[in-house]
Amino acid sequence: MLEGLRQFTIPIYQRPYSWLKEDCKKLFDDVLDAGKDETRVSYFIGSVVYYQDAAHAIGTVPQSLVIDGQQRLTTMVLMLTAIARYLEQNDQPLRALTSSEKIREYYLTNRLEYGDLFQRLLLTRRDKDTLISVVSGHPLPNDFSQRVQSNFEFFLQSVNGDNVRALWAGINKLMVVGVVLEPGVDNPQLIFESLNSTGKPLGQADLIRNYVFMSQQQATQNDLYERFWFPMERAFGANYAAMFNEFMRDFLTMKKGKLVNIDTVYLTFKEDYAQGRVGAEQVEDLVRELYNHATYYVRLRQPEREEHPPLRAALLKLREFGVLVAYPYLLDAYAACVSGSLTKDELAEVVRMIEVYVLRRAVCDLRTNTLNSTFASFGRQIDRSNYLASVGAQFRGLSYHRRFPTDWEFRANFIARNAYNASRTLRYLLDHLENYGRKERVEIGNYTIEHIMPQNSNVSPEWREELGEEWEEVHATYLHTIGNLTLTAYNPQLSDKPFAKKLTMENGYLDSPIHLTKSVVSEPKWDKSAILRRAELLADLAVRIWPMPQSVAAMPDSGDIALDDDEGEEEVDLFATAPSSTEAAS
């Protein structure tokens, strides 16, 4: 397949080279085993599907577009290059069978051609220059493909004097099925989707890219890729595939007004969004819309890239809280901001409103099975001519199960709820309670949560006396509430010690730099009244940090709100997040 004057090109809509070292090792071992087995006459490594020009001018290089099989083709080119390099550096030990010059001329290059035509295989933009450098023995480009280079290094290290003869024998036993498609007759997209590839399965991002570009002329493909798709890939950074899938899920959720499963993103895109958009202008509009929204999404998920300070700060807090369910609506809100329906200051206020809404619901332990659908359709009812007020009205109009908790409900639950068992919400609460108004931020990750009244169910005589006659009820009721919790770096030392000892011991509460502990040291004893006094103080602070937005403040009494039935919706993890590299600025 590789032999002779010809060139295989990977179209720009194909994914980058993606085989891992373990994939290369498996192929290398299989080829080596085939070479060592004298009874074996062939080893089948799969299929390659490609378009081949029906005709080409005499003296020109026949060119083919690879539809499927680029991973195997690229890996074999890397293996052949490594063998050629070894033969060249070790005085051609297989001279009777082959040489480095023969391998390069027969399988790797078109010796008498220039520029790109010199290469037997051309990859997509991310990998093209690196493979050319590897095959030609030139220095790597500055922005080289880590995958291409690391796999080539693996083959260089694997080829040696003990195995090169068997390896070459195995390569000569390789068999591949070449499927040649006829332009204008075969439908490459349908063939592509029906192939049962033995390589790495395609992700949703790969399938969408292929679907968008495969039906277009080569010139159109190149133009759209360079103007829109490649900048979008670059914006998403190293975690492109995972983040693109999440972007498409949230983009399609925004478009449909209901939740789209991340595993069905491609089918939803193909059947509900891109169906019938096949003309060059239609596809350009589609790709431009994806690109524009992708740039918004990157700023939402990687707020460090947002230039507007208040909006950046609000988005950073939302990311810290770790709530993904709001991003489909925020994608719509950012687009509305770009179109002029609201300012960035107003968008920052919308983001803060969402943080307060979700935080208050978490503190009040309200059902989470409504949040996905709430934010999936939230943008559809917004009045774009009076955006911020309309958002407030939208929150005010939510039914009882979806309600925005009032100050009264928030305070009551903040004081009485078992906060300790909601550890992720508690961490977020303690972080902002501690750092509110501070210029020198305290990283609470360096501290553990301390129970002032100890957790030990075997309550000591000193603590029974401290808590009073109803110590059992006080311990059971208030142990894990916010009023009894603080932060410390000396949890083992404080342990179950009496309150007076915790106050005055070395590194005790009196020595603590933690602001949350200041209201503790002013108490003469630690009992129910002290716990509730502290809880009230912290509740006042929480209402200041997460205030009811003015546009939402005119809330009806719960008795005036119609109940709704959301039993059919699944519970969601409010704090379900993508891998941390997704959230870090690439």
KEKOL-674162 format. One record per residue (C-alpha): x, y, z. Coordinates in nm, 2 decimals. Layout:
BEGIN
       c1       c2       c3
        X        Y        Z
...
! end
This chain:
BEGIN
       c1       c2       c3
     0.00     0.00     0.00
     0.28     0.24     0.08
     0.51     0.13    -0.19
     0.56     0.33    -0.51
     0.51     0.69    -0.61
     0.21     0.80    -0.41
     0.09     1.01    -0.12
    -0.17     0.94     0.16
    -0.31     1.25     0.32
    -0.51     1.26     0.64
    -0.80     1.51     0.59
    -0.82     1.80     0.84
    -1.16     1.67     0.97
    -0.98     1.36     1.11
    -0.87     1.35     1.47
    -0.50     1.39     1.55
    -0.28     1.09     1.58
    -0.39     0.93     1.91
    -0.22     0.59     1.96
    -0.06     0.56     2.30
     0.27     0.39     2.39
     0.08     0.07     2.49
    -0.09     0.06     2.15
     0.25     0.08     1.98
     0.40    -0.18     2.20
     0.12    -0.42     2.12
     0.17    -0.38     1.75
     0.55    -0.40     1.78
     0.52    -0.73     1.98
     0.27    -0.88     1.74
     0.50    -0.79     1.44
     0.80    -0.94     1.62
     0.61    -1.26     1.71
     0.50    -1.30     1.35
     0.86    -1.26     1.23
     0.99    -1.52     1.47
     0.72    -1.77     1.38
     0.85    -1.95     1.07
     0.52    -2.13     1.02
     0.33    -1.81     0.99
     0.30    -1.67     0.64
     0.09    -1.35     0.72
    -0.03    -1.12     0.99
    -0.34    -0.91     0.93
    -0.34    -0.57     1.10
    -0.67    -0.43     0.98
    -0.81    -0.21     0.71
    -0.74     0.13     0.55
    -1.03     0.31     0.38
    -0.93     0.59     0.14
    -1.04     0.80    -0.15
    -0.81     0.77    -0.45
    -0.83     1.01    -0.75
    -0.98     0.83    -1.04
    -0.72     0.99    -1.27
    -0.41     1.21    -1.24
    -0.18     1.37    -1.48
     0.12     1.17    -1.60
     0.43     1.24    -1.39
     0.23     1.37    -1.09
     0.20     1.20    -0.75
    -0.13     1.00    -0.71
    -0.29     1.13    -0.39
    -0.54     0.96    -0.16
    -0.75     1.09     0.13
    -0.76     0.85     0.42
    -1.11     0.80     0.57
    -1.02     0.53     0.82
    -0.69     0.37     0.93
    -0.46     0.67     0.99
    -0.36     0.53     1.33
    -0.21     0.21     1.18
    -0.06     0.39     0.88
     0.11     0.65     1.10
     0.24     0.40     1.35
     0.38     0.18     1.07
     0.56     0.48     0.92
     0.71     0.56     1.26
     0.82     0.19     1.30
     0.97     0.19     0.95
     1.15     0.52     1.02
     1.30     0.38     1.34
     1.42     0.06     1.16
     1.58     0.28     0.89
     1.75     0.49     1.15
     1.88     0.18     1.32
     2.02     0.03     1.00
     2.18     0.36     0.91
     2.35     0.40     1.24
     2.47     0.03     1.26
     2.64    -0.02     0.92
     2.33    -0.17     0.75
     2.31    -0.51     0.93
     2.03    -0.63     0.69
     2.22    -0.53     0.37
     2.12    -0.86     0.20
     1.75    -0.80     0.27
     1.71    -0.42     0.28
     1.88    -0.09     0.37
     1.79     0.24     0.52
     1.79     0.39     0.17
     1.55     0.13     0.04
     1.30     0.18     0.33
     1.30     0.55     0.29
     1.26     0.54    -0.09
     1.01     0.26    -0.11
     0.79     0.34     0.18
     0.85     0.68     0.34
     0.93     0.94     0.08
     0.89     1.03    -0.29
     1.26     1.09    -0.35
     1.24     1.32    -0.65
     0.96     1.54    -0.53
     0.97     1.86    -0.34
     0.78     2.02    -0.05
     0.49     1.83     0.09
     0.49     1.59    -0.21
     0.82     1.45    -0.08
     0.63     1.28     0.20
     0.45     0.95     0.15
     0.22     1.03     0.44
     0.09     1.38     0.55
    -0.09     1.41     0.88
    -0.33     1.69     1.00
    -0.20     2.02     1.12
    -0.12     1.92     1.48
     0.10     1.63     1.37
     0.21     1.70     1.02
     0.54     1.90     1.08
     0.65     1.66     1.36
     0.61     1.36     1.13
     0.80     1.53     0.85
     1.08     1.62     1.09
     1.10     1.26     1.22
     1.10     1.10     0.87
     1.35     1.35     0.74
     1.57     1.35     1.05
     1.54     1.72     1.10
     1.51     1.90     1.43
     1.16     1.90     1.58
     0.94     2.21     1.54
     0.89     2.43     1.85
     0.53     2.32     1.89
     0.59     1.95     1.81
     0.33     1.67     1.86
     0.41     1.49     2.19
     0.23     1.18     2.07
     0.42     1.14     1.74
     0.75     1.21     1.90
     0.71     0.99     2.21
     0.59     0.69     2.00
     0.88     0.73     1.76
     1.12     0.74     2.06
     0.96     0.41     2.18
     1.03     0.24     1.85
     1.39     0.38     1.84
     1.45     0.23     2.19
     1.28    -0.10     2.10
     1.47    -0.18     1.77
     1.80    -0.35     1.84
     2.05    -0.60     1.71
     1.87    -0.89     1.87
     1.53    -0.83     1.71
     1.58    -0.62     1.39
     1.60    -0.93     1.16
     1.28    -1.09     1.31
     1.11    -0.75     1.30
     1.18    -0.70     0.93
     1.06    -1.06     0.86
     0.74    -0.97     1.05
     0.68    -0.65     0.85
     0.71    -0.85     0.53
     0.42    -1.07     0.66
     0.19    -0.78     0.73
    -0.14    -0.78     0.54
    -0.39    -0.50     0.53
    -0.73    -0.47     0.35
    -0.73    -0.15     0.14
    -1.09    -0.02     0.07
    -1.08     0.23    -0.22
    -1.38     0.46    -0.23
    -1.50     0.62    -0.56
    -1.57     1.00    -0.55
    -1.93     1.08    -0.62
    -2.05     0.73    -0.57
    -1.96     0.61    -0.22
    -2.08     0.81     0.09
    -1.78     0.84     0.31
    -1.98     0.95     0.62
    -2.20     0.64     0.62
    -1.91     0.41     0.55
    -1.71     0.58     0.82
    -1.99     0.54     1.08
    -2.04     0.17     1.00
    -1.68     0.07     1.02
    -1.58    -0.16     1.31
    -1.23    -0.02     1.36
    -0.98    -0.23     1.55
    -0.81     0.10     1.66
    -0.91     0.35     1.93
    -1.28     0.43     1.93
    -1.38     0.77     1.81
    -1.50     1.02     2.06
    -1.80     1.25     2.02
    -1.57     1.54     1.92
    -1.42     1.33     1.64
    -1.75     1.22     1.50
    -1.89     1.58     1.50
    -1.58     1.72     1.32
    -1.59     1.44     1.06
    -1.97     1.50     1.00
    -1.92     1.87     0.95
    -1.63     1.86     0.72
    -1.65     1.53     0.53
    -1.92     1.64     0.29
    -1.74     1.95     0.18
    -1.50     2.02    -0.09
    -1.13     2.01     0.01
    -1.09     2.38    -0.03
    -1.39     2.45     0.18
    -1.27     2.21     0.45
    -0.93     2.38     0.47
    -1.08     2.72     0.48
    -1.33     2.64     0.76
    -1.07     2.45     0.96
    -0.82     2.72     0.95
    -1.06     3.00     1.03
    -1.28     2.83     1.29
    -1.21     2.48     1.39
    -0.84     2.49     1.46
    -0.87     2.81     1.66
    -1.15     2.63     1.86
    -0.92     2.33     1.92
    -0.64     2.56     2.03
    -0.88     2.75     2.27
    -0.98     2.43     2.44
    -0.62     2.34     2.49
    -0.46     2.01     2.59
    -0.79     1.87     2.72
    -0.97     1.94     2.39
    -1.16     1.62     2.35
    -1.31     1.60     2.69
    -1.39     1.97     2.71
    -1.53     1.98     2.36
    -1.77     1.70     2.45
    -1.89     1.90     2.76
    -1.92     2.21     2.55
    -2.13     2.03     2.29
    -2.35     1.88     2.56
    -2.42     2.22     2.71
    -2.45     2.39     2.37
    -2.71     2.14     2.25
    -2.89     2.15     2.59
    -2.91     2.53     2.55
    -3.05     2.49     2.19
    -3.30     2.22     2.28
    -3.41     2.36     2.62
    -3.37     2.02     2.78
    -3.08     1.81     2.90
    -2.87     1.63     2.65
    -2.67     1.32     2.76
    -2.30     1.35     2.70
    -2.29     1.00     2.54
    -2.54     1.10     2.28
    -2.40     1.43     2.18
    -2.31     1.33     1.83
    -2.65     1.18     1.75
    -2.83     1.48     1.89
    -2.60     1.71     1.69
    -2.65     1.52     1.37
    -3.03     1.46     1.40
    -3.16     1.76     1.58
    -2.92     2.04     1.50
    -2.72     1.99     1.19
    -2.98     1.79     0.99
    -3.01     1.93     0.64
    -2.73     2.19     0.67
    -2.51     2.06     0.40
    -2.45     2.35     0.17
    -2.11     2.54     0.20
    -2.28     2.86     0.34
    -2.50     2.66     0.58
    -2.20     2.46     0.71
    -2.00     2.79     0.74
    -2.28     2.94     0.95
    -2.29     2.62     1.17
    -1.91     2.61     1.22
    -1.90     2.99     1.30
    -2.18     2.95     1.56
    -1.99     2.66     1.72
    -1.67     2.86     1.72
    -1.83     3.17     1.87
    -2.00     2.98     2.15
    -1.68     2.78     2.21
    -1.50     3.10     2.28
    -1.77     3.20     2.53
    -1.76     2.85     2.69
    -1.38     2.87     2.74
    -1.42     3.19     2.94
    -1.70     3.05     3.15
    -1.50     2.73     3.24
    -1.16     2.90     3.25
    -1.24     3.24     3.40
    -0.87     3.34     3.40
    -0.92     3.42     3.03
    -1.20     3.67     3.10
    -1.08     4.03     3.08
    -1.37     4.19     3.28
    -1.26     4.18     3.65
    -1.61     4.16     3.82
    -1.72     3.89     3.57
    -1.39     3.70     3.61
    -1.43     3.71     3.99
    -1.79     3.59     3.98
    -1.70     3.30     3.74
    -1.41     3.20     3.96
    -1.64     3.17     4.26
    -1.89     2.96     4.05
    -1.61     2.73     3.93
    -1.48     2.70     4.29
    -1.83     2.59     4.39
    -1.81     2.33     4.12
    -2.16     2.34     3.98
    -2.18     2.24     3.62
    -2.56     2.24     3.57
    -2.58     2.62     3.51
    -2.34     2.63     3.21
    -2.60     2.57     2.94
    -2.79     2.88     3.05
    -2.47     3.08     3.11
    -2.36     3.00     2.75
    -2.68     3.16     2.63
    -2.64     3.45     2.87
    -2.28     3.52     2.75
    -2.40     3.51     2.39
    -2.67     3.76     2.49
    -2.40     3.98     2.65
    -2.20     3.97     2.33
    -2.50     4.07     2.13
    -2.57     4.37     2.35
    -2.87     4.25     2.55
    -2.68     4.30     2.88
    -2.35     4.44     3.00
    -2.07     4.24     3.15
    -2.14     4.40     3.48
    -2.50     4.27     3.45
    -2.37     3.93     3.34
    -2.15     3.92     3.65
    -2.46     3.99     3.86
    -2.64     3.70     3.68
    -2.35     3.47     3.77
    -2.36     3.58     4.13
    -2.74     3.53     4.14
    -2.69     3.17     4.02
    -2.42     3.11     4.29
    -2.65     3.24     4.56
    -2.94     3.03     4.43
    -2.76     2.70     4.41
    -2.57     2.76     4.74
    -2.89     2.85     4.93
    -3.06     2.54     4.79
    -2.77     2.33     4.90
    -2.77     2.47     5.25
    -3.15     2.42     5.27
    -3.10     2.06     5.15
    -3.35     2.11     4.87
    -3.39     1.85     4.60
    -3.13     1.86     4.33
    -3.33     1.68     4.06
    -3.48     2.01     3.94
    -3.16     2.20     3.86
    -3.07     2.04     3.53
    -3.40     2.12     3.38
    -3.43     2.46     3.55
    -3.11     2.58     3.38
    -3.16     2.39     3.05
    -3.47     2.60     2.97
    -3.39     2.91     3.18
    -3.28     3.13     2.89
    -3.59     3.07     2.68
    -3.81     3.28     2.90
    -3.58     3.58     2.94
    -3.69     3.92     2.81
    -3.38     4.04     2.62
    -3.49     4.40     2.62
    -3.48     4.41     3.01
    -3.25     4.12     3.08
    -3.14     4.16     3.44
    -3.49     4.23     3.57
    -3.62     3.94     3.36
    -3.37     3.70     3.53
    -3.50     3.81     3.87
    -3.86     3.77     3.76
    -3.77     3.42     3.63
    -3.63     3.32     3.97
    -3.93     3.47     4.14
    -4.16     3.27     3.92
    -4.01     2.93     3.99
    -4.25     2.68     4.14
    -4.22     2.57     4.50
    -3.98     2.27     4.45
    -3.75     2.49     4.24
    -3.78     2.80     4.46
    -3.51     3.05     4.55
    -3.48     3.02     4.93
    -3.56     3.34     5.12
    -3.34     3.49     5.39
    -3.56     3.33     5.66
    -3.54     2.98     5.51
    -3.16     3.02     5.44
    -3.09     3.14     5.80
    -3.30     2.87     5.97
    -3.13     2.59     5.77
    -2.79     2.74     5.80
    -2.82     2.74     6.18
    -2.99     2.40     6.24
    -2.87     2.18     5.96
    -2.61     1.90     6.00
    -2.34     2.09     5.80
    -2.06     1.84     5.87
    -2.20     1.56     5.65
    -2.24     1.80     5.36
    -1.86     1.83     5.35
    -1.81     1.99     5.01
    -2.08     2.25     5.07
    -1.93     2.30     5.42
    -1.58     2.36     5.28
    -1.70     2.62     5.04
    -1.90     2.79     5.32
    -1.61     2.79     5.57
    -1.37     2.92     5.30
    -1.58     3.23     5.23
    -1.69     3.29     5.59
    -1.32     3.29     5.69
    -1.20     3.50     5.40
    -1.48     3.75     5.39
    -1.32     4.10     5.41
    -0.97     3.97     5.44
    -0.69     4.11     5.22
    -0.46     3.82     5.31
    -0.64     3.51     5.20
    -0.63     3.20     5.42
    -0.60     2.87     5.22
    -0.83     2.65     5.42
    -0.70     2.34     5.24
    -0.42     2.36     5.49
    -0.67     2.32     5.78
    -0.91     2.05     5.90
    -1.26     2.09     6.04
    -1.26     2.11     6.41
    -1.56     2.01     6.64
    -1.54     2.25     6.94
    -1.77     2.02     7.13
    -1.60     1.69     7.05
    -1.74     1.41     6.83
    -1.66     1.13     7.07
    -1.98     0.96     7.16
    -1.83     0.87     7.49
    -1.87     1.22     7.63
    -1.62     1.30     7.90
    -1.73     1.41     8.25
    -1.58     1.75     8.19
    -1.78     1.80     7.88
    -2.10     1.67     8.04
    -2.06     1.94     8.31
    -1.98     2.20     8.04
    -2.30     2.12     7.85
    -2.53     2.10     8.15
    -2.81     1.87     8.26
    -2.94     1.82     7.90
    -2.59     1.73     7.77
    -2.71     1.42     7.58
    -2.97     1.62     7.38
    -2.73     1.91     7.32
    -2.46     1.68     7.20
    -2.69     1.49     6.97
    -2.86     1.80     6.83
    -2.58     2.05     6.78
    -2.26     1.84     6.73
    -2.24     1.88     6.35
    -2.41     2.22     6.32
    -2.22     2.52     6.19
    -2.21     2.69     6.53
    -1.99     2.40     6.67
    -1.75     2.39     6.37
    -1.43     2.58     6.30
    -1.09     2.53     6.13
    -0.76     2.43     6.28
    -0.42     2.28     6.19
    -0.40     2.11     6.53
    -0.69     1.87     6.54
    -0.50     1.58     6.69
    -0.37     1.80     6.97
    -0.71     1.96     7.05
    -0.88     1.62     7.03
    -1.14     1.57     7.31
    -0.99     1.81     7.56
    -1.22     2.03     7.78
    -1.32     2.37     7.64
    -1.10     2.56     7.88
    -0.80     2.36     7.78
    -0.87     2.40     7.41
    -0.87     2.78     7.47
    -0.55     2.82     7.66
    -0.32     2.53     7.55
    -0.03     2.60     7.31
    -0.17     2.64     6.96
    -0.52     2.64     7.11
    -0.81     2.87     7.01
    -0.65     3.18     7.17
    -0.34     3.14     6.95
    -0.54     3.07     6.64
    -0.51     3.31     6.34
    -0.85     3.18     6.21
    -1.12     3.45     6.22
    -1.39     3.19     6.26
    -1.25     3.11     6.60
    -1.27     3.47     6.73
    -1.63     3.43     6.84
    -1.54     3.11     7.02
    -1.28     3.26     7.25
    -1.51     3.53     7.38
    -1.74     3.26     7.53
    -1.68     3.17     7.90
    -1.82     2.82     7.85
    -1.93     2.61     7.55
    -2.29     2.50     7.58
    -2.61     2.52     7.38
    -2.64     2.90     7.42
    -2.28     2.96     7.31
    -2.33     2.74     7.00
    -2.65     2.91     6.90
    -2.50     3.26     6.96
    -2.21     3.17     6.73
    -2.44     3.02     6.47
    -2.65     3.34     6.46
    -2.33     3.55     6.41
    -2.22     3.32     6.12
    -2.57     3.32     5.97
    -2.57     3.70     5.97
    -2.24     3.69     5.79
    -2.36     3.43     5.54
    -2.66     3.64     5.45
    -2.42     3.93     5.37
    -2.19     3.71     5.16
    -2.48     3.54     4.97
    -2.76     3.80     4.98
    -3.09     3.77     4.82
    -3.06     3.96     4.49
    -3.27     4.27     4.48
    -3.44     4.16     4.16
    -3.54     3.84     4.33
    -3.62     3.98     4.68
    -3.99     4.03     4.63
    -4.06     3.66     4.69
    -4.41     3.53     4.76
    -4.48     3.33     5.07
    -4.45     2.96     5.02
    -4.82     2.91     5.07
    -4.88     3.11     4.76
    -4.65     2.91     4.54
    -4.80     2.62     4.34
    -4.64     2.28     4.41
    -4.49     2.10     4.12
    -4.41     1.74     4.05
    -4.05     1.66     3.95
    -4.04     1.30     4.05
    -3.95     1.20     3.70
    -3.62     1.39     3.70
    -3.30     1.23     3.83
    -3.10     1.35     4.12
    -2.78     1.52     4.01
    -2.45     1.57     4.19
    -2.42     1.95     4.23
    -2.05     1.92     4.25
    -1.99     1.68     3.96
    -1.69     1.83     3.78
    -1.47     1.74     3.49
    -1.11     1.64     3.55
    -0.92     1.92     3.71
    -0.72     1.98     3.40
    -1.04     2.08     3.23
    -1.09     2.36     3.47
    -0.73     2.48     3.48
    -0.64     2.73     3.21
    -0.45     2.54     2.94
! end
